[in-house]
Amino acid sequence: MSNKEISKKFRLLAALMELHDENAFKIKSYTNAAYAIERLSSAVADLPPHELSAVQGIGTAIGEKIAALLDKGSFPLL
């Protein structure tokens, strides 16, 4: 899965959360993650988990969601 595809998944999640009137902080976090993923110079799939979590705007929880996307194509919240 490419960075662009992963970014689209997080933008979709943010839009769905906004429609369901979810926590604005979480929505902003997923939007920021999508932006950070788009700006990465290397493929997300090539980064080890500790490096991915260190990227500003991603962190541990979103890093786990990215790992699930790469492994299964989705994650439970989506």
C-alpha positions as CSV (number, residue, x, y, z in Angstrom):
1,M,0.0,0.0,0.0
2,S,1.4,3.4,-1.0
3,N,1.7,6.5,1.2
4,K,-1.0,8.1,-0.9
5,E,-3.4,5.2,-0.3
6,I,-2.7,5.2,3.4
7,S,-3.2,9.0,3.6
8,K,-6.5,8.6,1.8
9,K,-7.7,6.1,4.4
10,F,-6.9,8.5,7.3
11,R,-8.6,11.3,5.5
12,L,-11.7,9.1,5.0
13,L,-11.6,8.2,8.7
14,A,-11.4,11.9,9.7
15,A,-14.3,12.7,7.4
16,L,-16.5,9.9,8.8
17,M,-15.6,10.9,12.4
18,E,-16.6,14.4,11.6
19,L,-20.0,13.3,10.2
20,H,-20.6,11.3,13.4
21,D,-19.7,14.3,15.5
22,E,-16.7,12.6,17.1
23,N,-14.0,14.2,19.2
24,A,-12.5,17.2,17.3
25,F,-9.0,16.4,18.7
26,K,-9.0,12.9,17.2
27,I,-10.3,14.2,13.9
28,K,-7.4,16.7,13.8
29,S,-4.9,14.0,14.7
30,Y,-6.0,11.7,11.8
31,T,-5.9,14.7,9.4
32,N,-2.4,15.6,10.6
33,A,-1.3,12.0,10.2
34,A,-2.6,11.9,6.6
35,Y,-0.6,15.1,5.9
36,A,2.5,13.8,7.5
37,I,2.3,10.5,5.6
38,E,1.9,12.4,2.3
39,R,5.1,14.4,3.0
40,L,7.3,11.5,3.9
41,S,10.2,11.0,1.4
42,S,10.3,7.3,2.0
43,A,7.6,4.7,1.8
44,V,5.7,4.0,5.1
45,A,6.0,0.3,4.5
46,D,9.8,0.6,4.5
47,L,10.1,2.3,7.9
48,P,10.5,0.2,11.0
49,P,7.8,0.9,13.7
50,H,10.0,2.9,16.0
51,E,11.0,5.3,13.2
52,L,7.4,5.6,12.0
53,S,6.2,6.4,15.5
54,A,8.9,9.1,15.8
55,V,7.5,11.0,12.8
56,Q,5.8,14.2,14.0
57,G,2.1,13.8,13.5
58,I,2.1,10.0,13.7
59,G,2.9,8.6,17.1
60,T,2.4,5.1,18.6
61,A,-1.4,4.7,18.2
62,I,-1.5,5.9,14.6
63,G,1.6,3.9,13.9
64,E,-0.3,0.7,15.0
65,K,-3.2,1.6,12.7
66,I,-0.7,2.1,9.8
67,A,0.8,-1.4,10.6
68,A,-2.7,-2.9,10.5
69,L,-3.4,-1.2,7.2
70,L,-0.3,-2.6,5.7
71,D,-1.0,-6.0,7.1
72,K,-4.8,-6.4,6.7
73,G,-5.8,-3.4,4.4
74,S,-7.9,-1.9,7.2
75,F,-8.3,-1.5,11.0
76,P,-11.3,-1.8,13.3
77,L,-12.0,1.9,13.7
78,L,-12.2,2.4,10.0
